Amino acid sequence: MQLTRIWREHLAAGCPRELAGVEIAGSDARTLDAEISACVSALLCRSLTVDERIVRRLTDISTALADKQAQADEPVAAYCARLNLLVSALLTESQAGRA
């Protein structure tokens, strides 16, 4: 499953130290990372129903990550790209009927 693979890769890569103090989508980047990881975990455990509110939040996060990626230097830009890939996979899986 693509979502599982992307999530494992994201977890293995970790958060760069340059991410300290960075805000994305109205949240501290590390808090946002935890929010997305919780959604992935809940979806994979089939304990999350992805409703319109969650889809809107994930879509907003995806847009904010793309904006931050365009403005940031490495390694923050690479982190944003990787996290956005995870958000996209989460949206795809939830729309495919896993939720």
C-alpha positions in Angstrom: 0.0 0.0 0.0 1.4 3.3 -1.0 0.3 5.2 2.1 2.0 2.8 4.4 5.3 3.0 2.4 5.2 6.8 2.2 4.5 7.0 5.9 7.4 4.7 6.8 9.7 6.7 4.6 8.6 9.9 6.2 9.1 8.6 9.7 12.5 7.2 8.9 13.6 10.6 7.4 12.6 12.5 10.6 12.3 16.2 11.1 15.3 18.4 10.3 16.6 20.6 13.1 16.0 23.6 10.8 12.2 23.0 11.3 12.3 24.4 14.8 10.0 27.4 15.0 8.6 26.9 11.5 4.9 27.4 11.2 2.8 25.7 8.5 -1.0 25.9 8.1 -1.3 27.8 11.4 0.6 25.1 13.4 4.1 24.5 14.5 5.6 22.2 11.9 6.3 19.4 14.4 2.8 19.6 15.8 1.4 19.5 12.2 3.6 16.4 11.6 2.1 14.7 14.6 -1.5 15.7 13.5 -0.9 14.1 10.1 0.7 11.0 11.5 -2.3 10.5 13.8 -4.6 10.7 10.8 -2.6 8.2 8.9 -2.5 5.8 11.9 -6.2 6.1 12.5 -7.0 5.6 8.8 -4.8 2.5 8.6 -6.4 1.1 11.8 -9.8 1.9 10.3 -10.8 4.0 13.2 -11.1 7.3 11.3 -13.9 8.4 9.1 -12.6 11.1 6.8 -15.4 13.6 6.6 -15.6 17.0 4.8 -14.0 18.8 7.7 -10.9 16.5 7.6 -10.7 16.7 3.8 -10.8 20.6 4.0 -8.0 20.6 6.7 -5.8 18.2 4.7 -6.3 20.2 1.6 -5.4 23.5 3.4 -2.3 21.7 4.8 -1.3 20.6 1.4 -1.6 24.1 0.0 0.4 25.5 2.9 3.1 22.9 2.5 3.5 23.7 -1.2 3.8 27.4 -0.4 6.3 26.8 2.4 8.3 24.4 0.1 8.5 27.1 -2.5 9.9 29.6 0.0 12.1 27.5 2.1 15.7 26.4 1.8 16.8 22.8 2.1 16.2 20.7 4.2 12.9 22.3 5.1 11.8 22.4 1.5 12.5 18.6 1.2 10.6 18.0 4.4 7.6 19.9 3.1 7.6 18.0 -0.1 7.8 14.7 1.7 5.0 15.6 4.2 2.9 16.9 1.3 3.3 13.5 -0.5 2.1 11.8 2.7 -1.0 14.2 2.9 -1.8 13.5 -0.8 -1.5 9.7 -0.2 -3.8 10.1 2.8 -6.4 11.9 0.8 -6.2 9.4 -2.0 -6.6 6.4 0.4 -9.5 8.0 2.3 -11.3 8.7 -1.0 -10.6 5.1 -2.2 -13.0 3.8 0.5 -10.6 2.9 3.2 -12.2 5.4 5.6 
